[in-house]
Amino acid sequence: MPQIVPVPQYIEGCPVLAAVAVLARPGEPPFEFVVICQQHDPPPGAGPYVLWRVGTADGRKWTVRNGRPGLAWPEAVAGFASLASLPAPGKPPRTG
């Protein structure tokens, strides 16, 4: 039976707000995720979100790569969709 690794709750001390499992590429840990985290103290004028690709072999120690800090939510979601090979987010539904 394959090993199951839970979605990380924190990366580099930052809470994970969104995560999606992605296929590991050669040379990467076997379990990979793209995550959006909330930064504790973003630089002045920067957004509070960071986008990372993270990997683990055992679900305990995480390797962080390709960080994009200082993002606003729309930028973080667009980057998340792109890195995870998901369809681009559409416009919010119209109300009223």
FIGU-933028 format. One record per residue: residue in one letter; chain; residue number from 1; x, y, z of N, C-alpha, C in turn. Coordinates in Angstrom, 2 decimals, decimal comma. Example, Ala and Ser with C-alpha at 12.3 -4.5 7.8 and 13.67 -1.06 7.14 Angstrom:
REM FIGU-933028
+------+------+-----+---------+---------+---------+---------+---------+---------+---------+---------+---------+
| code | unit | pos |    n_xx |    n_yy |    n_zz |   ca_xx |   ca_yy |   ca_zz |    c_xx |    c_yy |    c_zz |
+------+------+-----+---------+---------+---------+---------+---------+---------+---------+---------+---------+
|    A |    A |   1 |   13,19 |   -5,69 |    7,80 |   12,30 |   -4,50 |    7,80 |   13,20 |   -3,30 |    7,80 |
|    S |    A |   2 |   12,85 |   -2,25 |    7,08 |   13,67 |   -1,06 |    7,14 |   12,90 |    0,03 |    7,87 |
+------+------+-----+---------+---------+---------+---------+---------+---------+---------+---------+---------+
REM end
This chain:
REM FIGU-933028
+------+------+-----+---------+---------+---------+---------+---------+---------+---------+---------+---------+
| code | unit | pos |    n_xx |    n_yy |    n_zz |   ca_xx |   ca_yy |   ca_zz |    c_xx |    c_yy |    c_zz |
+------+------+-----+---------+---------+---------+---------+---------+---------+---------+---------+---------+
|    M |    A |   1 |    0,84 |   -1,18 |    0,00 |    0,00 |    0,00 |    0,00 |    0,89 |    1,24 |    0,00 |
|    P |    A |   2 |    0,59 |    2,23 |   -0,87 |    1,43 |    3,43 |   -0,91 |    1,32 |    4,24 |    0,38 |
|    Q |    A |   3 |    2,40 |    4,93 |    0,69 |    2,41 |    5,81 |    1,86 |    1,55 |    7,03 |    1,58 |
|    I |    A |   4 |    0,84 |    7,48 |    2,58 |    0,03 |    8,69 |    2,47 |    0,68 |    9,77 |    3,31 |
|    V |    A |   5 |    0,87 |   10,93 |    2,72 |    1,46 |   12,06 |    3,42 |    0,40 |   13,15 |    3,53 |
|    P |    A |   6 |    0,11 |   13,62 |    4,75 |   -0,92 |   14,66 |    4,89 |   -0,44 |   16,00 |    4,35 |
|    V |    A |   7 |   -1,40 |   16,83 |    4,00 |   -1,11 |   18,19 |    3,57 |   -0,41 |   18,92 |    4,72 |
|    P |    A |   8 |    0,65 |   19,65 |    4,44 |    1,33 |   20,37 |    5,52 |    0,43 |   21,45 |    6,11 |
|    Q |    A |   9 |    0,52 |   21,64 |    7,41 |   -0,25 |   22,68 |    8,09 |    0,53 |   23,99 |    8,21 |
|    Y |    A |  10 |    1,86 |   23,88 |    8,31 |    2,75 |   25,04 |    8,41 |    3,97 |   24,76 |    7,57 |
|    I |    A |  11 |    4,46 |   25,79 |    6,89 |    5,72 |   25,72 |    6,16 |    6,53 |   26,94 |    6,58 |
|    E |    A |  12 |    7,75 |   26,69 |    7,01 |    8,62 |   27,78 |    7,48 |    7,92 |   28,64 |    8,52 |
|    G |    A |  13 |    7,08 |   28,02 |    9,35 |    6,38 |   28,73 |   10,42 |    5,15 |   29,49 |    9,97 |
|    C |    A |  14 |    4,84 |   29,46 |    8,67 |    3,68 |   30,18 |    8,14 |    2,52 |   29,21 |    7,94 |
|    P |    A |  15 |    1,30 |   29,59 |    8,34 |    0,16 |   28,70 |    8,14 |   -0,16 |   28,50 |    6,66 |
|    V |    A |  16 |   -0,48 |   27,27 |    6,30 |   -0,85 |   26,93 |    4,92 |   -2,34 |   27,22 |    4,76 |
|    L |    A |  17 |   -2,68 |   28,04 |    3,77 |   -4,07 |   28,40 |    3,50 |   -4,66 |   27,58 |    2,37 |
|    A |    A |  18 |   -3,83 |   27,14 |    1,45 |   -4,27 |   26,33 |    0,31 |   -3,13 |   25,42 |   -0,09 |
|    A |    A |  19 |   -3,46 |   24,20 |   -0,48 |   -2,44 |   23,24 |   -0,90 |   -3,03 |   22,27 |   -1,91 |
|    V |    A |  20 |   -2,20 |   21,86 |   -2,85 |   -2,60 |   20,84 |   -3,82 |   -1,39 |   19,95 |   -4,08 |
|    A |    A |  21 |   -1,63 |   18,65 |   -4,11 |   -0,56 |   17,71 |   -4,42 |   -0,23 |   17,78 |   -5,90 |
|    V |    A |  22 |    1,05 |   17,72 |   -6,23 |    1,52 |   17,71 |   -7,62 |    2,50 |   16,57 |   -7,80 |
|    L |    A |  23 |    2,68 |   16,17 |   -9,04 |    3,63 |   15,09 |   -9,32 |    5,06 |   15,55 |   -9,05 |
|    A |    A |  24 |    5,83 |   14,69 |   -8,42 |    7,24 |   14,99 |   -8,17 |    8,01 |   14,85 |   -9,48 |
|    R |    A |  25 |    8,96 |   15,74 |   -9,67 |    9,83 |   15,69 |  -10,84 |   11,08 |   14,92 |  -10,45 |
|    P |    A |  26 |   11,85 |   14,44 |  -11,43 |   13,08 |   13,71 |  -11,11 |   13,99 |   14,54 |  -10,20 |
|    G |    A |  27 |   14,52 |   13,90 |   -9,17 |   15,42 |   14,56 |   -8,23 |   14,73 |   15,28 |   -7,09 |
|    E |    A |  28 |   13,40 |   15,29 |   -7,07 |   12,65 |   15,94 |   -5,99 |   12,19 |   14,88 |   -5,00 |
|    P |    A |  29 |   11,84 |   15,31 |   -3,78 |   11,25 |   14,36 |   -2,84 |   10,00 |   13,73 |   -3,44 |
|    P |    A |  30 |    9,62 |   12,55 |   -2,99 |    8,51 |   11,83 |   -3,62 |    7,12 |   12,44 |   -3,42 |
|    F |    A |  31 |    6,94 |   13,27 |   -2,42 |    5,64 |   13,88 |   -2,16 |    5,78 |   15,39 |   -2,29 |
|    E |    A |  32 |    5,06 |   15,96 |   -3,25 |    5,18 |   17,38 |   -3,58 |    3,82 |   18,08 |   -3,47 |
|    F |    A |  33 |    3,86 |   19,33 |   -3,01 |    2,68 |   20,17 |   -2,93 |    3,02 |   21,57 |   -3,40 |
|    V |    A |  34 |    2,03 |   22,26 |   -3,93 |    2,11 |   23,70 |   -4,14 |    1,23 |   24,30 |   -3,05 |
|    V |    A |  35 |    1,76 |   25,29 |   -2,33 |    1,04 |   25,85 |   -1,19 |    1,02 |   27,38 |   -1,23 |
|    I |    A |  36 |   -0,06 |   27,93 |   -0,69 |   -0,13 |   29,36 |   -0,40 |   -0,10 |   29,48 |    1,11 |
|    C |    A |  37 |    0,82 |   30,28 |    1,61 |    0,92 |   30,51 |    3,06 |    0,75 |   31,99 |    3,35 |
|    Q |    A |  38 |    0,37 |   32,29 |    4,59 |    0,27 |   33,67 |    5,02 |    1,54 |   34,02 |    5,77 |
|    Q |    A |  39 |    2,22 |   35,07 |    5,31 |    3,46 |   35,52 |    5,95 |    3,14 |   36,24 |    7,25 |
|    H |    A |  40 |    4,04 |   36,10 |    8,20 |    3,85 |   36,77 |    9,49 |    4,08 |   38,27 |    9,38 |
|    D |    A |  41 |    5,19 |   38,66 |    8,81 |    5,55 |   40,08 |    8,71 |    6,00 |   40,39 |    7,29 |
|    P |    A |  42 |    5,06 |   40,59 |    6,36 |    5,47 |   40,90 |    5,00 |    6,17 |   42,26 |    4,95 |
|    P |    A |  43 |    7,05 |   42,45 |    3,98 |    7,71 |   43,75 |    3,84 |    6,70 |   44,86 |    3,59 |
|    P |    A |  44 |    7,00 |   46,08 |    3,99 |    6,08 |   47,19 |    3,76 |    5,72 |   47,29 |    2,26 |
|    G |    A |  45 |    4,44 |   47,47 |    2,01 |    3,96 |   47,61 |    0,63 |    3,79 |   46,30 |   -0,11 |
|    A |    A |  46 |    4,14 |   45,19 |    0,49 |    4,01 |   43,88 |   -0,15 |    2,76 |   43,18 |    0,36 |
|    G |    A |  47 |    2,26 |   42,24 |   -0,41 |    1,11 |   41,45 |    0,00 |    1,50 |   40,45 |    1,08 |
|    P |    A |  48 |    0,51 |   39,92 |    1,79 |    0,80 |   39,05 |    2,92 |    0,93 |   37,56 |    2,59 |
|    Y |    A |  49 |    0,94 |   37,19 |    1,31 |    0,94 |   35,76 |    0,95 |    2,24 |   35,36 |    0,27 |
|    V |    A |  50 |    2,61 |   34,10 |    0,47 |    3,78 |   33,53 |   -0,18 |    3,36 |   32,23 |   -0,85 |
|    L |    A |  51 |    3,89 |   32,00 |   -2,03 |    3,59 |   30,80 |   -2,81 |    4,85 |   29,96 |   -2,84 |
|    W |    A |  52 |    4,74 |   28,68 |   -2,49 |    5,89 |   27,79 |   -2,48 |    5,55 |   26,46 |   -3,14 |
|    R |    A |  53 |    6,57 |   25,82 |   -3,67 |    6,51 |   24,41 |   -4,02 |    7,32 |   23,72 |   -2,93 |
|    V |    A |  54 |    6,72 |   22,74 |   -2,27 |    7,36 |   22,07 |   -1,15 |    7,33 |   20,57 |   -1,36 |
|    G |    A |  55 |    8,28 |   19,88 |   -0,76 |    8,33 |   18,43 |   -0,90 |    8,80 |   17,77 |    0,39 |
|    T |    A |  56 |    8,48 |   16,50 |    0,51 |    8,88 |   15,72 |    1,68 |    9,02 |   14,26 |    1,30 |
|    A |    A |  57 |    9,83 |   13,56 |    2,04 |    9,96 |   12,12 |    1,87 |    9,14 |   11,37 |    2,91 |
|    D |    A |  58 |    8,83 |   12,06 |    4,03 |    8,19 |   11,36 |    5,14 |    7,04 |   12,13 |    5,80 |
|    G |    A |  59 |    6,73 |   13,34 |    5,35 |    5,67 |   14,14 |    5,96 |    6,08 |   14,91 |    7,19 |
|    R |    A |  60 |    7,35 |   14,80 |    7,59 |    7,82 |   15,51 |    8,78 |    8,76 |   16,66 |    8,44 |
|    K |    A |  61 |    9,74 |   16,42 |    7,58 |   10,70 |   17,45 |    7,19 |   10,38 |   17,87 |    5,76 |
|    W |    A |  62 |   10,17 |   19,18 |    5,58 |    9,76 |   19,72 |    4,29 |   10,89 |   20,50 |    3,64 |
|    T |    A |  63 |   11,05 |   20,33 |    2,34 |   12,00 |   21,09 |    1,53 |   11,20 |   22,16 |    0,80 |
|    V |    A |  64 |   11,63 |   23,40 |    0,91 |   10,91 |   24,53 |    0,31 |   11,71 |   25,02 |   -0,90 |
|    R |    A |  65 |   10,98 |   25,20 |   -2,02 |   11,62 |   25,70 |   -3,24 |   10,73 |   26,73 |   -3,92 |
|    N |    A |  66 |   11,37 |   27,53 |   -4,74 |   10,65 |   28,45 |   -5,63 |    9,67 |   29,36 |   -4,90 |
|    G |    A |  67 |   10,12 |   29,99 |   -3,83 |    9,25 |   30,89 |   -3,08 |    8,98 |   32,19 |   -3,82 |
|    R |    A |  68 |    7,74 |   32,64 |   -3,73 |    7,33 |   33,94 |   -4,26 |    6,62 |   34,69 |   -3,15 |
|    P |    A |  69 |    7,37 |   35,45 |   -2,34 |    6,75 |   36,18 |   -1,22 |    6,14 |   37,50 |   -1,67 |
|    G |    A |  70 |    5,39 |   38,10 |   -0,75 |    4,87 |   39,44 |   -0,95 |    3,74 |   39,54 |   -1,96 |
|    L |    A |  71 |    2,95 |   38,48 |   -2,10 |    1,88 |   38,48 |   -3,09 |    0,54 |   38,92 |   -2,49 |
|    A |    A |  72 |   -0,28 |   39,56 |   -3,31 |   -1,67 |   39,79 |   -2,97 |   -2,42 |   38,49 |   -3,26 |
|    W |    A |  73 |   -3,63 |   38,34 |   -2,71 |   -4,37 |   37,09 |   -2,88 |   -4,59 |   36,72 |   -4,36 |
|    P |    A |  74 |   -5,01 |   37,65 |   -5,24 |   -5,21 |   37,26 |   -6,65 |   -3,92 |   36,76 |   -7,31 |
|    E |    A |  75 |   -2,78 |   37,37 |   -6,98 |   -1,50 |   36,91 |   -7,53 |   -1,15 |   35,52 |   -7,00 |
|    A |    A |  76 |   -1,38 |   35,31 |   -5,72 |   -1,08 |   34,00 |   -5,11 |   -1,94 |   32,91 |   -5,73 |
|    V |    A |  77 |   -3,22 |   33,18 |   -5,95 |   -4,13 |   32,19 |   -6,53 |   -3,75 |   31,90 |   -7,98 |
|    A |    A |  78 |   -3,42 |   32,93 |   -8,74 |   -3,02 |   32,73 |  -10,14 |   -1,73 |   31,90 |  -10,22 |
|    G |    A |  79 |   -0,76 |   32,20 |   -9,36 |    0,48 |   31,43 |   -9,34 |    0,24 |   29,99 |   -8,89 |
|    F |    A |  80 |   -0,63 |   29,82 |   -7,93 |   -1,01 |   28,50 |   -7,42 |   -1,59 |   27,66 |   -8,55 |
|    A |    A |  81 |   -2,53 |   28,24 |   -9,29 |   -3,17 |   27,53 |  -10,40 |   -2,15 |   27,17 |  -11,47 |
|    S |    A |  82 |   -1,24 |   28,08 |  -11,75 |   -0,23 |   27,83 |  -12,78 |    0,73 |   26,72 |  -12,36 |
|    L |    A |  83 |    1,28 |   26,80 |  -11,15 |    2,22 |   25,79 |  -10,68 |    1,57 |   24,42 |  -10,53 |
|    A |    A |  84 |    0,30 |   24,41 |  -10,21 |   -0,41 |   23,14 |  -10,01 |   -1,04 |   22,64 |  -11,31 |
|    S |    A |  85 |   -0,84 |   23,38 |  -12,40 |   -1,41 |   23,04 |  -13,71 |   -2,93 |   22,94 |  -13,64 |
|    L |    A |  86 |   -3,54 |   23,87 |  -12,91 |   -5,00 |   23,94 |  -12,81 |   -5,51 |   24,99 |  -13,79 |
|    P |    A |  87 |   -6,78 |   24,92 |  -14,17 |   -7,33 |   25,99 |  -15,01 |   -7,24 |   27,32 |  -14,30 |
|    A |    A |  88 |   -7,01 |   28,36 |  -15,05 |   -6,94 |   29,70 |  -14,46 |   -8,25 |   30,04 |  -13,79 |
|    P |    A |  89 |   -8,19 |   30,72 |  -12,63 |   -9,43 |   31,07 |  -11,95 |  -10,24 |   32,05 |  -12,79 |
|    G |    A |  90 |  -11,54 |   31,85 |  -12,81 |  -12,43 |   32,75 |  -13,53 |  -12,78 |   33,95 |  -12,68 |
|    K |    A |  91 |  -13,57 |   34,81 |  -13,28 |  -14,04 |   35,97 |  -12,53 |  -15,08 |   35,50 |  -11,51 |
|    P |    A |  92 |  -15,20 |   36,22 |  -10,40 |  -16,22 |   35,85 |   -9,42 |  -17,62 |   35,94 |  -10,06 |
|    P |    A |  93 |  -18,55 |   35,11 |   -9,61 |  -19,90 |   35,18 |  -10,18 |  -20,55 |   36,51 |   -9,88 |
|    R |    A |  94 |  -21,34 |   36,97 |  -10,80 |  -22,07 |   38,24 |  -10,61 |  -23,26 |   37,98 |   -9,70 |
|    T |    A |  95 |  -23,51 |   38,93 |   -8,85 |  -24,67 |   38,82 |   -7,97 |  -25,61 |   39,97 |   -8,28 |
|    G |    A |  96 |  -26,88 |   39,70 |   -8,15 |  -27,89 |   40,74 |   -8,30 |  -28,25 |   41,08 |   -9,66 |
+------+------+-----+---------+---------+---------+---------+---------+---------+---------+---------+---------+
REM end
